[in-house]
Amino acid sequence: MNRSLVLVFAGLLVLLQYPLWFGKGGWLRAWDLDRQVEAQQKSNDGLKRRNAGLEAEVKDLKNGLEAIEERARFELGMVKDNEVFFQILEAPSGAQAVGPSAAPAPKGAGK
């Protein structure tokens, strides 16, 4: 009698504990949701920083001419009136420089 009563109570305890651990609102589900919330908060923080940067850029474009000028110069290749544009190209790593020192001397030079 005593042993069967212990087994009945142990069975009831297991039946009561199952939904607590594995049910729809159980501890494992709550732990998983908490982990998902933390990951989403990290993602949101990164997006907030990106949005703040974009907002500052939009504000600068609306209010300042310097940002508009910078974009026109670098993205569209525009120059101001009475301004001369110089582009300096670097020689490829294996190419020889062409100039007065590399040119062959004309015949009869140096006599």
C-alpha angles and dihedrals in degrees: 000000000000093000094048090050090054091050092050092051092046089051091050090049091053091048090051094046096049097074090043092059106025106019129105093275096028130136095262092053091046091050091050092049091049090053091049091050091053091050091049091049090054090050091048092051091055091048091049090054091049091048091049090053092048091047091052090049092050091048090050092049091050096047109025130062093200093072092048091049092049092052092047091052100045103030101034101026094234125160133198125254113279090014123127119215118214121188117195115201120200118224116247114262096255099040124104121232116254115215144106094301093051096046117096115253115252118250114272093021115138096028 
